[in-house]
């Protein structure tokens, strides 16, 4: 990792900011009249896996997109490794929702992974053999090495998701942001993805996942960020993923029995 | 056909047709994949009021003011489309529909209300262009290609279209990688710092430049057809963007050449008296190529679609 403290002399106003891979302050995003995300603060802990959870339409994806500059917030501040986003884009990898792109686009699996090397290659940089080798290595890590030359339209949903993850791996980042990577994928893919994410954590990387499956939260994640337009809770799974916080985030949308069951599972 | 006949009468219109077709087909590939294919249609309509206004201001049909007026109108339209799309939060197709209908109607109204009847500016010219009249009378044969005196009297549309094609090709070549990434996955492109809005705007402006230059020489029929038909046919031949763009250039050249020859000689072969509009025939040939590709192309099924659909 880069030594941020010595690489610039700026005085940090907010204590602890420079340690966090991603901090969000007062973020408000609006599509039309009603805010999708309202005045949200988030501090992502380095080297951990954090789940962003909340009901449908709670602003999970929107918050992530605003943090990445894909949508423009109404207000708020985002710092990546203590710096403005534009200075630290090289340290971020992003996996969008699978359904956000047209998989009939005329390109092959390996080409999609190579897109992750754009910051390395630049506008006109020459694609060399070692770039292809790196992309192949990323495909192997998600178990898609045999599919390198396939047209992307021929992939199943789970395979598409793994290709997206391979592209993020090719970005060689320190902070990985994933939007619903487990949505609609087969069990084998879910296992493959979680094992890659855990290996990233072991390598000291930070992983943030927009997640919808409450049953797997405590298995997969260290930290939880609960949102329903506003922040509901933030902290370790034990602190923030409780019957009370879930009730607060989901309200009547989560059956009481389900909450009790989760509370039992949490101990 | 001998050089004495071919070079002065057919070489320049053929080359202008080919250059115009390729200059439109190149950006058309990306517009097609971005589901903005009709933007070529829109541009070729919205330039009409710009051309009329340019004529009213200068009182003459000369190339430079007309190009400027057309380009100005195209830029106004692009900005309007983007503004309506963003402010109204509606899909681009709807925004284009509103803007291009309004501007074309405005252009027709201007044409009717002002006295342009004395000059060569009418709806027919706007549709078909004047490809057949772009002849090179100073040429006496192939040797004229090396004769500076004869070259000086080349139709001005030829170097203009060649330069346009060069500029369009350069844009596509330089921005190939970012165009590919942002066309496939705009959100991801933005997270890597690619200015996708600016790039999308630059692509549309490039398409507009190609459309205006081609419109002046060959009319809007070719423009509309070439933005869509060669790229769409090529998409059904290749599953790689590189392959698609390559095939689209081939189809554009084929349409222009075959269409031009067929327009000039086809009716004679059939025993008719006159040749038909080259622009119309070129567009028709591109449509036939598209139909053949749609029936027999190897990549014509939406492989991403679920089985049985």
Interface residues (C-beta under 8 A of the other chain):
Chain A: X31 X32 X65 X68 X69 X70 X86 X89 X92 X94 X96 X100 X101 X102 X103 X104 X105 X106 X107 X108 X111 X112 X115 X118 X119 X121 X123 X124 X151 X152 X153 X154 X167 X171
Chain B: X33 X89 X174 X175 X177 X178 X180 X181 X183 X184 X185 X187 X188 X190 X191 X192 X193 X194 X235 X238 X239 X240 X241 X243 X244 X299 X302 X303 X304 X305
